[in-house]
Amino acid sequence: LEVTTKGGYDTQLLLIFLLAVGLFFFIRASVKDRTEQHTLISTNKPEVLARQITTYMKSRAYRLVNADDGILTYQGVVAQSEFLAVLLSVLALTGLGSFALVLNILIPVPGNLWFAMTLLSPIAGKFYWERASRPEEVK
């Protein structure tokens, strides 16, 4: 007589489910705008400082669009990161694989079909890639 127990796997399923929710929100947050505000204080003359800032911004692929009232306005495009797209896909693959492993132990199905969920992992990279590029304005 063979006795098998699945004790502890229900707890692991809960933990992996919670991790999957966290992964979902991490992937979703990867495309959010992170606006920051900085105040520059310098002993340089305003013309020198404006020239230095313009040189820096041009090196970052921003262009000067307005210079009224002593406020410089630059526009550019935030580009996607290939590394981050691949990283998000790998994280999704790992998370879905872990979820499938526990489901396969708790609810066995013929052919280990739970692991087919891992085929969805490239969607994370595609989601990031399609939404990460956006115009940005710096004043």
C-alpha positions in Angstrom: 0.0 0.0 0.0 1.5 3.3 -1.1 0.5 6.4 0.8 1.2 9.8 -0.7 0.8 13.1 1.0 0.5 16.5 -0.4 1.0 18.3 2.9 2.7 21.6 2.5 2.0 21.9 -1.2 -1.2 23.9 -0.6 0.9 26.4 1.4 3.5 26.5 -1.4 0.7 27.1 -3.9 -0.5 30.1 -1.8 3.0 31.5 -1.6 3.7 31.1 -5.3 0.3 32.6 -6.1 1.2 35.6 -4.0 4.6 35.8 -5.7 2.8 35.7 -9.1 0.6 38.6 -8.1 3.8 40.5 -7.1 5.4 39.6 -10.4 2.3 40.8 -12.3 2.5 44.2 -10.6 6.3 44.4 -11.1 5.8 43.8 -14.8 3.0 46.4 -14.9 5.1 49.0 -13.1 8.0 48.5 -15.4 6.4 50.9 -17.9 5.2 53.6 -15.5 6.6 57.1 -15.7 8.8 58.0 -12.8 8.7 61.8 -12.7 11.3 63.4 -10.5 11.8 67.0 -9.6 15.3 68.5 -9.0 16.4 72.0 -8.3 19.8 73.0 -9.6 21.9 75.5 -7.6 25.0 76.8 -9.2 27.6 79.5 -8.8 28.0 79.8 -12.6 26.4 82.5 -14.6 22.9 81.5 -16.0 24.3 81.5 -19.5 27.1 79.2 -18.7 24.8 76.9 -16.7 22.2 76.9 -19.6 25.0 75.9 -22.1 26.2 73.1 -19.8 22.7 71.7 -19.3 22.0 72.0 -23.1 25.2 70.1 -23.8 24.3 67.4 -21.3 20.7 67.1 -22.6 21.8 66.9 -26.2 24.1 64.0 -25.3 21.0 62.2 -23.9 19.1 62.8 -27.2 16.9 65.6 -25.9 16.3 68.8 -27.9 15.7 72.3 -26.7 12.2 73.3 -27.6 11.6 76.4 -25.5 13.8 78.9 -23.5 11.3 81.5 -22.3 11.5 83.2 -19.0 14.8 81.6 -18.0 13.1 78.1 -18.1 14.7 75.7 -20.5 12.3 73.0 -21.9 13.7 69.9 -23.6 11.9 67.0 -25.3 13.1 63.5 -25.9 11.9 59.9 -26.1 12.5 57.4 -23.3 13.7 54.2 -25.2 13.0 50.6 -24.3 15.6 48.5 -22.7 16.3 45.1 -24.4 17.9 43.8 -21.2 14.7 44.7 -19.2 12.4 43.1 -21.8 14.4 39.9 -21.6 14.7 40.0 -17.8 10.9 40.4 -17.5 10.3 37.5 -19.8 12.7 35.3 -17.8 11.1 36.3 -14.5 7.7 35.5 -16.0 9.0 32.1 -17.2 10.4 31.3 -13.8 7.2 32.4 -12.0 4.9 30.5 -14.3 7.1 27.5 -14.2 7.1 27.4 -10.4 3.3 27.9 -10.4 2.9 25.1 -12.9 5.2 22.8 -10.9 3.1 23.1 -7.7 -0.2 22.8 -9.7 1.2 19.7 -11.4 1.8 18.1 -8.0 -1.5 19.2 -6.5 -3.7 18.6 -9.5 -2.0 16.2 -11.9 -3.1 16.3 -15.5 -2.0 14.0 -18.3 0.9 15.3 -20.2 1.9 17.9 -17.6 -0.2 20.5 -19.3 0.2 23.0 -16.5 3.7 23.7 -17.9 2.0 25.1 -21.1 1.5 28.2 -19.0 5.2 29.0 -19.4 4.5 29.7 -23.1 2.9 32.9 -22.0 6.1 34.3 -20.5 7.1 36.2 -23.7 4.0 38.3 -23.3 5.7 40.1 -20.3 8.6 41.3 -22.6 6.2 42.2 -25.4 4.0 44.2 -22.9 7.1 46.1 -21.7 8.5 46.7 -25.2 5.2 48.1 -26.6 4.6 50.5 -23.7 8.0 51.5 -22.4 8.9 54.0 -25.2 7.3 57.3 -24.5 7.9 61.0 -25.1 9.3 63.0 -22.2 9.6 66.7 -21.4 12.2 68.1 -19.1 12.0 71.7 -17.8 
